[in-house]
Amino acid sequence: MDNKYTLITGGTEGIGLEIAKLFAKDKHNLFIVARNRDKLEAARNFLEREYKIIVFILDIDLTVDNSCEKIYEFVDKNNLIVDNLINNAGIGSFGLFNEEKEGFEEKIIKINIISLTKLTKHFIKDMIRRGEGGILNVASTAAFVSGPKMAMYYSTKAYVLSLTESLHEEVKALGVRISCLCPGPVKTSFQEKAGVKKSEKMKKLMMSPEDVAKAAYKGFKHGKCIVIPGSKNKILVLGNKILPRALGRKLVAMSNKG
Ligand SMILES: NC(=O)c1ccc[n+]([C@@H]2O[C@H](COP(=O)([O-])OP(=O)(O)OC[C@H]3O[C@@H](n4cnc5c(N)ncnc54)[C@H](OP(=O)(O)O)[C@@H]3O)[C@@H](O)[C@H]2O)c1
């Protein structure tokens, strides 16, 4: 029996679920982790029924200590080989840094940075040993600029982009591919959970999670280092590169005024 699995964090809804569908369609078995057990079971039932693949699930909170160790234990106990890792789960919060809820800084760093880094480090070693495998880390267009009123979110995504770019160079000759997905605003429940008020400009930029996942899957399969879905987002990122940093952050401050 083929024991190769694609591990997707946060694969129960939004971008993660759409990415899960694309892997499932190409007959990859899946291992999905998220917190909500009902949503995990619903995703497993749907994906197994629709695509005739095997789906393992594990309810885990990636902001909690030892969550990654529990994932490694589950993988070993069930004799899974993680041949693709999709580090998709992430959180954000809109507001002034000094007014952020006590403890949020630890949560966002744990899920957006620490878990992503630990899972990458753990599974990339096996991939390098086997000479095959792939990792897709989900950042954001926020990774390219600083983000007043969402300072921690933008900073964590800048880390994800920088880490992924460095690793891309380190492992590309070893048979392992690693890509960074950088979407702009996407129509998922993420914005609402993060308390982001959608401006008219943001609404115009919003892409569907299906289109973002398609661009991600294609870019990942082609071994692209940075995948920016949508032409408007590509232009925005290019603009950020050309503009002086001071102007870039002022523009973000203006659009995050609400
Ligand atoms: N939506 C956007 O506008 C946008 C734009 C750029 C980048 N992104 C990035 O894309 C990624 C996915 O976002 P999305 O919009 O698809 O979000 P989403 O619809 O809110 O889905 C988030 C997924 O992550 C899981 N998750 C959340 N907190 C978790 C935790 N503490 N432990 C384990 N799993 C957790 C959720 O399941 P449970 O709640 O059951 O745990 C869910 O499966 C994130 O990294 C986000 O930063 C999103």
The ligand as a Gaussian input file, in Angstrom:
#p B3LYP/6-31G(d) Opt

LIG

0 1
 N       -7.831000      34.921000       3.584000
 C       -6.944000      35.847000       3.252000
 O       -7.300000      37.004000       2.913000
 C       -5.480000      35.505000       3.223000
 C       -4.615000      36.341000       2.488000
 C       -3.255000      36.036000       2.469000
 C       -2.773000      34.955000       3.158000
 N       -3.638000      34.162000       3.874000
 C       -3.065000      33.033000       4.618000
 O       -3.626000      31.828000       4.122000
 C       -3.655000      30.845000       5.156000
 C       -5.045000      30.229000       5.209000
 O       -5.966000      31.262000       5.379000
 P       -7.524000      31.103000       5.088000
 O       -7.996000      32.401000       4.614000
 O       -7.794000      29.880000       4.304000
 O       -8.025000      30.914000       6.591000
 P       -9.335000      30.222000       7.211000
 O      -10.415000      30.121000       6.191000
 O       -9.567000      30.975000       8.466000
 O       -8.832000      28.735000       7.560000
 C       -7.839000      28.568000       8.523000
 C       -7.553000      27.087000       8.709000
 O       -6.512000      26.980000       9.702000
 C       -6.990000      26.227000      10.819000
 N       -6.474000      26.808000      12.060000
 C       -6.712000      28.062000      12.545000
 N       -6.139000      28.213000      13.749000
 C       -5.526000      27.031000      14.019000
 C       -4.774000      26.543000      15.138000
 N       -4.560000      27.302000      16.218000
 N       -4.285000      25.281000      15.097000
 C       -4.504000      24.493000      14.015000
 N       -5.209000      24.882000      12.948000
 C       -5.718000      26.135000      12.952000
 C       -8.525000      26.346000      10.744000
 O       -9.187000      25.248000      11.386000
 P       -9.645000      25.335000      12.952000
 O      -10.239000      26.692000      13.156000
 O      -10.583000      24.192000      13.116000
 O       -8.389000      25.133000      13.736000
 C       -8.738000      26.305000       9.240000
 O       -8.694000      24.986000       8.770000
 C       -3.223000      31.566000       6.436000
 O       -1.863000      31.286000       6.684000
 C       -3.395000      33.046000       6.100000
 O       -2.520000      33.863000       6.806000
 C       -4.971000      34.405000       3.915000

